[in-house]
């Protein structure tokens, strides 16, 4: 765990993380119109090992293997639980937040 903390606090990681977030426009799994509200995670699509960190493997910093994810999506990926993922957006209607107003 201590290696993860050292790695994720490194200047090199922070630079590539920022670049990936910009590339993906801050959208969940880089899907347009799925903007992340809250903390943005940058997910390694290939699992990383202790050895990768110790050897400073090149793929750790390769944007081809990185993608932005929301907290919920990140957990769904790591725990293999598809039920955590959002099912879609509810279409907003006029006055839908004002229960005393008629539509």
C-alpha positions as CSV (number, residue, x, y, z in Angstrom):
1,X,0.0,0.0,0.0
2,X,2.9,2.4,0.8
3,X,4.1,2.0,-2.8
4,X,0.8,3.1,-4.2
5,X,0.9,6.2,-2.0
6,X,4.4,7.1,-3.2
7,X,3.4,6.4,-6.8
8,X,0.1,8.4,-6.8
9,X,1.8,11.4,-5.2
10,X,4.6,11.6,-7.7
11,X,4.9,14.6,-9.9
12,X,5.1,12.3,-13.0
13,X,1.8,10.7,-12.1
14,X,0.1,14.0,-11.4
15,X,1.2,15.4,-14.8
16,X,-0.1,12.4,-16.7
17,X,-3.3,12.3,-14.6
18,X,-4.1,15.9,-15.5
19,X,-3.4,15.3,-19.2
20,X,-5.8,12.3,-19.2
21,X,-8.5,14.3,-17.5
22,X,-8.1,17.0,-20.1
23,X,-8.1,14.5,-22.9
24,X,-11.3,12.9,-21.7
25,X,-12.9,16.3,-21.0
26,X,-13.5,15.2,-17.4
27,X,-16.2,12.7,-18.6
28,X,-16.8,9.2,-17.1
29,X,-15.0,6.7,-19.2
30,X,-14.4,9.5,-21.7
31,X,-18.1,9.4,-22.7
32,X,-19.3,12.8,-23.9
33,X,-22.2,14.2,-21.8
34,X,-21.3,12.0,-18.8
35,X,-19.4,14.8,-17.0
36,X,-18.1,13.7,-13.6
37,X,-19.4,15.8,-10.8
38,X,-17.1,15.3,-7.8
39,X,-13.8,13.5,-7.5
40,X,-12.3,12.4,-10.8
41,X,-10.3,9.1,-10.8
42,X,-7.8,8.1,-13.5
43,X,-8.1,4.3,-13.9
44,X,-5.3,2.0,-15.1
45,X,-7.1,-0.3,-17.6
46,X,-4.4,-2.9,-17.0
47,X,-3.9,-4.0,-13.4
48,X,-0.7,-2.7,-11.9
49,X,1.5,-4.8,-9.6
50,X,4.1,-4.0,-7.0
51,X,6.7,-5.0,-9.5
52,X,5.4,-2.5,-12.1
53,X,5.8,0.3,-9.6
54,X,9.3,-0.8,-8.4
55,X,10.5,-1.2,-12.0
56,X,8.8,2.1,-13.1
57,X,7.1,0.2,-16.0
58,X,6.4,2.5,-19.0
59,X,2.7,1.5,-19.3
60,X,2.0,3.1,-15.9
61,X,2.3,6.5,-17.6
62,X,1.0,5.6,-21.0
63,X,-2.3,7.5,-21.7
64,X,-3.4,4.6,-24.0
65,X,-3.9,2.5,-20.8
66,X,-5.5,5.2,-18.7
67,X,-9.1,6.5,-18.6
68,X,-11.1,8.9,-16.4
69,X,-13.8,7.4,-14.1
70,X,-16.2,8.6,-11.5
71,X,-16.0,7.1,-8.0
72,X,-19.1,4.9,-8.7
73,X,-17.7,3.6,-12.0
74,X,-14.2,3.1,-10.5
75,X,-15.8,0.9,-7.8
76,X,-17.9,-1.0,-10.3
77,X,-14.8,-1.8,-12.3
78,X,-12.7,-2.9,-9.2
79,X,-15.5,-4.9,-7.6
80,X,-17.0,-6.3,-10.8
81,X,-20.5,-5.0,-9.7
82,X,-22.4,-3.7,-12.7
83,X,-25.3,-2.8,-10.5
84,X,-23.3,0.1,-9.1
85,X,-23.3,1.8,-12.5
86,X,-25.9,4.5,-13.3
87,X,-28.6,3.3,-15.7
88,X,-29.1,6.6,-17.5
89,X,-30.3,10.1,-17.0
90,X,-33.9,11.1,-16.2
91,X,-35.2,13.6,-18.6
92,X,-35.9,16.9,-16.9
93,X,-39.2,18.6,-17.4
94,X,-40.5,22.1,-16.7
95,X,-41.1,22.8,-13.0
96,X,-40.1,19.2,-12.0
97,X,-38.4,20.6,-8.9
98,X,-41.5,22.6,-7.8
99,X,-44.1,20.2,-6.6
100,X,-46.8,22.8,-6.2
101,X,-46.6,24.1,-9.8
102,X,-48.5,22.4,-12.6
103,X,-46.6,21.4,-15.7
